[in-house]
């Protein structure tokens, strides 16, 4: 939508790109881990262990991380 405030090339752009890849991989991992962990327990009881012990809904957090990283990766 707008121009990047980080000039292309150089160390700052590389750092932001690396951060975007880390966010993408962490988001994918958290999303898959949350799906596998909740498995068949979702409708039976309140899940308060695993990824759900530190975040009320890790699926939303993972989706936010993926969305934030993809905005940088698509622009690059």
N, C-alpha and C positions, 0 to 999 in steps of 0.2 A: 504494500500500500504506500509506503514511503521509502525514501532512500535510507540505507544503513548509516548509522552515525559512526561506525567503525570503518575506516578506509580499507579497501581490499588489499590483500597482501600484507606481509609483515607479521610480527609476533602477536599483536592484539587480536587480529582476525583469526590467526591459528588457535589462540587460546579459547576464543569463543566457539570456534568450530569443534575443538576437542570437548569442551563443556557440553555442546549440543549432542555430540555422539554419546557421551557418558549419560546424559539425561535420557536419551532414546533407549539405550541398552538397559538402564536401570528401570525405566518405565515398563519395558517389555517384560523384564524379569519379574518385577513386582506384580504385574498383571497376571502373568502365567502362574506364579506362585500362589497368588490369592485364589485364583480359580481352582487350582488343584487342591489347595488346602481346605477350602470350604466344601468341596465335593458334594456328598449327599447329606451333609449336616445342616444345610441352609434352612430348611423348613422345620426341622425337628427341635433345635435348641439354639440359644444365643451363642454365637461363636466369639470367644474372647481370648483366644490363644493364637499363636503364629503371627501373621501379618496384621491380624485384626486386634492384637493386643496393644499396638502402638498407634493405630489409626482407625477411626470408626468405619471408614470405607476406603480401603486401599485401592480398590478398582478406580475410584474417582481420582485419587492422588496419582496413580499410574497414568491415567488418561491425560491428566493435566501436564505431567512431565513429558509425555509423548507429543502433545500439542505444542508445548513450548519449544521442544527441540526441533520439531518439524518446520516450524516457522523460520528457523535459522537455516536448516538444511535445504529447504526448498529455495530460499533466496540466494544460496551460495552458488 
